[in-house]
Amino acid sequence: MPEGDTIRRLADRITQRFAGQRCLRCVTRDPRLVGIDFTGATLLGARSVGKHLLLRFDDGRTLHAHLLMTGSWIVGPAPTEPEWRRRVELWLEHGRLTGLDVPILAVVPTADEDTLIGHLGPDLCAVEPPDLDEIVARIERDPSTPLAAALLDQRNVAGFGNIYAVELPFIVGVSPNQLIGTIDGLEAAIAIGASLIRVNARLGPQNTTGRKLTTADHWVYSRRGRPCPICGARLEGWTDDESPWKRASTWCPSCQRVETARSVDLSRARRLLSLHPARREPTFPT
């Protein structure tokens, strides 16, 4: 599933390419959009909120999309995929915008966008840095929740996906299975996660190491069974079906032991992210 940084980059691309352009033709092939036509309306721009994409038009309507695991948008060129996969197509003045296999689509008055996104926690990839204190307060409301599950709950914080629910615990030396109520220094962990995702939203690839910034690079994500890059122990993990939060996970049984109480290791995080530009973010803990 695309995470908040990916959707933010998509929204920025759409805005940069099409903002201010009039829709010349509109075709919808989704039963939820029967009768919807944006022809003649001008696309004001795109906004992302967490994993939600909002396309705003000057006639007071917003096209809402959530990509889940299957959807994508083609920005600019004409699509070559079969028509039945093109859930919505917008011919704009200088290109085409096509929603491909998008599983969730809706049109609402722009003034009513909160009916779709009002339940979300602070948006990590918003223009202004998120309120980290509010995020921590939301997460700590349920101390019996495992760390990874709390990070993935969009009601706590909007934007983290499974990459960050795996990588952030590893970076700070806490198991994704450690219960929220037993973690000391949660504020620093959230600040580091916010710094990572905000940098990745600007630079492009979902890089959590800083070693190769031009491509996606991760410490332990999807590396279950391989040696830990820090201590060499064999990485353990959950499959989607095994995981209590129904998402695959990976952790080091030595570096990230579940304990009665566990502290965020800020020195470890600084060391692992020494090459990452997230270190220069204002949200990164000093």
C-alpha positions as CSV (number, residue, x, y, z in Angstrom):
1,M,0.0,0.0,0.0
2,P,1.4,3.4,-0.9
3,E,2.4,5.3,2.2
4,G,2.0,9.0,3.1
5,D,5.2,10.1,1.4
6,T,4.3,8.4,-1.8
7,I,0.8,10.0,-1.9
8,R,2.3,13.4,-1.1
9,R,4.7,13.1,-4.1
10,L,1.8,12.0,-6.3
11,A,-0.3,15.0,-5.2
12,D,2.6,17.4,-5.9
13,R,3.1,15.9,-9.4
14,I,-0.5,16.3,-10.2
15,T,-0.6,19.9,-9.0
16,Q,2.6,20.8,-10.8
17,R,1.4,19.3,-14.1
18,F,-2.3,20.2,-14.1
19,A,-3.3,22.9,-11.6
20,G,-5.3,25.6,-13.3
21,Q,-6.2,23.5,-16.3
22,R,-9.8,22.9,-17.5
23,C,-11.1,19.3,-17.9
24,L,-12.0,18.8,-21.6
25,R,-13.4,15.4,-21.2
26,C,-14.3,13.0,-18.3
27,V,-15.0,9.3,-18.4
28,T,-15.8,7.2,-15.3
29,R,-16.1,3.5,-15.3
30,D,-16.7,3.0,-11.6
31,P,-20.3,2.3,-10.4
32,R,-19.8,4.8,-7.5
33,L,-19.1,7.5,-10.0
34,V,-22.1,7.0,-12.3
35,G,-23.3,10.3,-13.6
36,I,-20.2,12.2,-12.4
37,D,-18.7,14.5,-15.0
38,F,-16.0,17.1,-14.5
39,T,-16.0,18.4,-18.0
40,G,-15.7,22.1,-18.0
41,A,-14.4,22.3,-14.4
42,T,-10.9,23.5,-13.7
43,L,-8.6,21.4,-11.5
44,L,-7.4,23.6,-8.7
45,G,-4.8,21.1,-7.5
46,A,-4.3,17.9,-5.5
47,R,-3.9,17.5,-1.8
48,S,-2.7,14.5,0.2
49,V,-3.8,13.7,3.7
50,G,-2.1,10.6,5.0
51,K,-2.8,8.0,2.4
52,H,-5.8,9.8,0.9
53,L,-5.7,11.8,-2.3
54,L,-8.0,14.7,-2.9
55,L,-8.4,16.3,-6.3
56,R,-10.2,19.7,-6.0
57,F,-12.1,21.4,-8.7
58,D,-13.3,25.0,-9.1
59,D,-17.0,23.9,-9.1
60,G,-16.8,23.1,-5.4
61,R,-16.3,19.3,-5.8
62,T,-13.5,17.0,-4.7
63,L,-12.6,13.7,-6.2
64,H,-11.4,11.5,-3.4
65,A,-9.2,8.4,-4.0
66,H,-7.5,5.8,-1.8
67,L,-5.2,3.4,-3.6
68,L,-5.0,0.6,-1.0
69,M,-2.9,-2.2,-2.5
70,T,-3.9,-2.1,-6.1
71,G,-4.5,1.5,-7.3
72,S,-2.2,3.9,-9.1
73,W,-2.5,7.2,-11.2
74,I,-0.9,7.9,-14.6
75,V,0.0,11.5,-14.7
76,G,0.4,13.0,-18.2
77,P,0.6,10.3,-20.9
78,A,-2.3,8.4,-22.4
79,P,-2.8,5.0,-20.7
80,T,-2.2,1.7,-22.6
81,E,-4.0,-0.5,-20.1
82,P,-7.4,-1.9,-21.0
83,E,-10.3,0.4,-20.5
84,W,-11.9,-1.7,-17.7
85,R,-8.9,-0.9,-15.5
86,R,-9.2,2.8,-16.0
87,R,-11.7,3.7,-13.3
88,V,-11.6,7.4,-14.1
89,E,-10.0,9.4,-16.9
90,L,-9.7,13.1,-17.1
91,W,-8.5,14.8,-20.3
92,L,-7.0,18.1,-19.2
93,E,-5.6,20.9,-21.4
94,H,-2.0,19.5,-21.5
95,G,-2.3,15.8,-20.7
96,R,-4.4,13.1,-19.2
97,L,-4.9,12.0,-15.6
98,T,-6.0,8.3,-15.2
99,G,-6.9,6.4,-12.1
100,L,-5.9,2.8,-12.7
101,D,-7.4,0.0,-10.6
102,V,-8.3,2.6,-7.9
103,P,-10.4,0.6,-5.4
104,I,-11.9,3.6,-3.4
105,L,-13.3,6.6,-5.2
106,A,-15.9,9.2,-4.2
107,V,-17.0,12.7,-5.0
108,V,-18.0,15.0,-2.3
109,P,-18.4,18.8,-1.9
110,T,-15.0,20.3,-1.1
111,A,-16.6,21.8,2.0
112,D,-17.4,18.2,3.2
113,E,-13.9,16.7,2.9
114,D,-13.8,16.1,6.6
115,T,-16.5,13.4,6.3
116,L,-13.7,11.4,4.6
117,I,-10.6,12.4,6.4
118,G,-11.8,13.9,9.7
119,H,-11.0,10.8,11.6
120,L,-7.3,10.9,10.8
121,G,-4.5,11.8,13.1
122,P,-2.0,14.6,12.3
123,D,-0.7,14.4,8.7
124,L,3.0,13.6,8.7
125,C,3.6,14.9,5.2
126,A,1.6,18.1,5.5
127,V,3.3,21.4,4.5
128,E,3.7,22.3,8.1
129,P,5.4,19.8,10.5
130,P,2.9,17.8,12.4
131,D,2.1,18.2,16.1
132,L,4.3,15.5,17.6
133,D,2.8,15.9,21.1
134,E,-0.7,15.2,19.7
135,I,0.6,12.1,17.9
136,V,2.2,10.7,21.0
137,A,-0.9,11.5,23.1
138,R,-3.1,9.7,20.6
139,I,-0.8,6.7,20.5
140,E,-0.6,6.5,24.3
141,R,-4.4,6.3,24.7
142,D,-4.1,2.5,24.4
143,P,-0.9,1.4,26.2
144,S,-1.6,-2.3,25.4
145,T,-1.1,-1.8,21.7
146,P,2.1,-3.1,20.1
147,L,4.3,-0.4,18.7
148,A,3.9,-1.4,15.0
149,A,0.1,-1.6,15.3
150,A,0.0,1.9,16.9
151,L,2.1,3.4,14.1
152,L,-0.2,1.8,11.4
153,D,-3.4,3.1,13.0
154,Q,-4.2,6.2,10.9
155,R,-6.4,7.5,13.7
156,N,-3.2,8.1,15.6
157,V,-1.0,9.5,12.9
158,A,-1.7,9.7,9.2
159,G,0.9,8.6,6.7
160,F,3.0,5.8,8.3
161,G,2.7,2.5,6.4
162,N,4.3,-0.9,6.9
163,I,7.8,0.2,5.8
164,Y,8.0,2.6,8.7
165,A,6.3,0.2,11.1
166,V,9.2,-2.1,10.5
167,E,12.1,0.2,10.0
168,L,11.4,2.8,12.7
169,P,11.4,0.2,15.5
170,F,14.6,-1.2,14.2
171,I,16.3,2.2,14.0
172,V,15.4,3.0,17.6
173,G,16.2,-0.5,18.9
174,V,12.6,-1.4,20.1
175,S,10.6,-4.4,19.0
176,P,7.6,-3.8,16.9
177,N,5.9,-6.1,19.4
178,Q,6.8,-4.0,22.4
179,L,3.6,-2.6,24.1
180,I,3.2,1.2,23.9
181,G,2.8,1.4,27.7
182,T,6.3,-0.1,28.3
183,I,8.3,2.1,26.0
184,D,10.3,5.0,27.4
185,G,11.2,7.8,24.9
186,L,8.3,7.3,22.5
187,E,8.4,11.0,21.7
188,A,11.9,10.7,20.2
189,A,10.9,7.7,18.1
190,I,7.9,9.5,16.6
191,A,10.1,12.6,15.9
192,I,12.6,10.4,14.1
193,G,9.8,8.7,12.1
194,A,8.3,12.1,11.1
195,S,11.7,13.3,10.0
196,L,12.3,10.3,7.8
197,I,8.9,10.3,6.1
198,R,9.0,14.1,5.5
199,V,12.4,13.9,3.8
200,N,11.4,10.9,1.7
201,A,8.2,12.8,0.6
202,R,10.5,15.5,-0.7
203,L,13.4,13.5,-2.2
204,G,11.4,10.6,-3.7
205,P,12.5,7.0,-2.7
206,Q,11.5,5.5,0.6
207,N,15.0,5.4,2.0
208,T,15.4,4.6,5.7
209,T,19.2,4.2,5.7
210,G,20.8,7.1,4.0
211,R,23.3,4.9,2.3
212,K,21.9,5.1,-1.2
213,L,19.6,8.1,-1.4
214,T,18.7,7.7,-5.1
215,T,16.9,4.4,-4.4
216,A,14.7,2.7,-1.8
217,D,17.0,1.2,0.8
218,H,16.0,-0.4,4.1
219,W,17.6,-2.0,7.1
220,V,15.4,-5.0,7.7
221,Y,12.1,-4.5,5.8
222,S,11.3,-7.8,4.0
223,R,14.5,-9.4,5.1
224,R,13.2,-12.0,7.5
225,G,15.7,-14.9,7.9
226,R,18.7,-12.8,6.9
227,P,21.5,-11.7,9.3
228,C,20.8,-8.5,11.3
229,P,22.9,-5.7,9.8
230,I,23.9,-4.6,13.3
231,C,24.6,-7.7,15.4
232,G,24.4,-10.6,12.9
233,A,21.5,-12.5,14.6
234,R,19.0,-14.1,12.3
235,L,16.1,-11.7,11.8
236,E,12.6,-13.0,12.9
237,G,9.2,-11.8,11.8
238,W,5.5,-12.2,11.1
239,T,3.7,-13.0,7.9
240,D,0.5,-11.1,7.2
241,D,-1.5,-14.0,8.5
242,E,0.6,-14.4,11.6
243,S,0.8,-10.8,12.6
244,P,-1.6,-9.5,15.2
245,W,-1.9,-6.3,13.1
246,K,-2.2,-8.3,9.9
247,R,0.9,-6.8,8.2
248,A,4.2,-8.6,7.6
249,S,6.9,-7.6,10.1
250,T,10.6,-8.1,10.7
251,W,12.8,-7.6,13.8
252,C,16.1,-8.6,15.4
253,P,15.6,-10.9,18.4
254,S,18.8,-9.6,19.9
255,C,18.8,-5.9,19.1
256,Q,15.1,-5.5,19.6
257,R,14.2,-7.8,22.5
258,V,10.8,-7.5,24.1
259,E,11.3,-6.6,27.7
260,T,9.2,-5.5,30.7
261,A,10.3,-2.0,29.9
262,R,12.3,-0.8,26.9
263,S,13.9,2.6,26.1
264,V,14.3,4.2,22.7
265,D,18.0,4.1,21.8
266,L,18.6,7.6,20.5
267,S,22.3,7.1,20.1
268,R,21.6,4.0,17.9
269,A,19.2,6.0,15.8
270,R,21.7,8.8,15.3
271,R,24.4,6.3,14.3
272,L,22.1,4.4,11.9
273,L,20.9,7.6,10.3
274,S,24.2,9.4,10.3
275,L,24.2,9.7,6.5
276,H,20.4,10.4,6.1
277,P,19.3,14.0,5.5
278,A,16.5,13.3,8.1
279,R,19.1,14.2,10.6
280,R,18.8,17.8,9.4
281,E,15.0,18.0,9.8
282,P,13.7,20.4,12.5
283,T,11.6,17.5,13.8
284,F,14.7,15.3,14.4
285,P,15.4,15.1,18.2
286,T,18.5,16.9,19.3
